[in-house]
Amino acid sequence: MPKTNTVDSDTRLQSLIEQSLNGDPATHAALLQHACDRLLRLTRKMFHGYPQLRRWEQTDDVFQNAMLRLHRALPVVRPESARHFFNMAAQQVRWELLDLVKHHFGPECNGARHHTDGLPPDEKGGVLHEKAAEPDDLSSWAEFHRLVEKLPLEEQEVVNLLYYQGLTQNEAARLLEISGRTLKRRWQSARIKLYESFHNGDLGRVWNA
C-alpha cells in the first residue's frame, strides 16, 4: 500500500480543523478518524519505551484512552492548525503514559514490586543499571517525556514531528513552514538540552537523526 503523503494529509486535516473552528462539533470525530493511523503510530512509538508497562497494558487500550483525552480537549483548546493538533495529540499520549506509570508503579502498586528483567533492581546488570541508546527503564522514560514537555514550544514541535511522529526533516520543515536550516537548528538545540538533562549521556544515540 503506498504511503500517504504527509503534506496532503495535513491539508485535509487543516480543512477539518477550520470546519471545527466555524462551530461544527461533529468534525471532532472526523479529525480523529482522519488522523487515526498517524495517531496510532505515535502511540506505538511512545509506548515502545515502556517495556515494563506493556506487561499491564495493551497498545490499543493506551491509544483509545489517549484519543478520549484528545477528544475531550478539542472543544476546549480548539487547535488552529495541523501542527497544533499533533502537538496536542503527543501531549495527550504523554499524559496517558505518565498516569499509567503512576497507577501501576506507584509505591503501593503491584507493578512497583514486580521486576521483569530477571535481576533485582539493585544488582549489577539489572534494568536500573543497564543503559542503552534510549532510556530503557520506566523512570528514565517518564523523565524523558517530562523534559520534552519543558522544551520551548518551537523545539517541542520539532521533537514531536521528528522523533514521535517519524516525519522526515523535509516534511517537518514544510509543515512548520520554516527552512531546513532553521529546523536543523531547533532539532540540534532540543537534542542538546535533553542530552544534557541526562547527565551521564544516557540518551546518546536517540538523537542521531
Secondary structure, DSSP 8 states (H G I E B T S, - for coil): -----HHHHHHHHHHHHHHHHTT-TTHHHHHHHHTHHHHHHHHHHHHTT-TTGGGT--HHHHHHHHHHHHHHHHHHH---SHHHHHHHHHHHHHHHHHHHHHHHHSTTSGGGG---SSS-TTSTTSTTT---SS--SHHHHHHHHHHHHHS-HHHHHHHIIIIIS---HHHHHHHHT--HHHHHHHHHHHHHHHHHHSTT-TTGGGG--
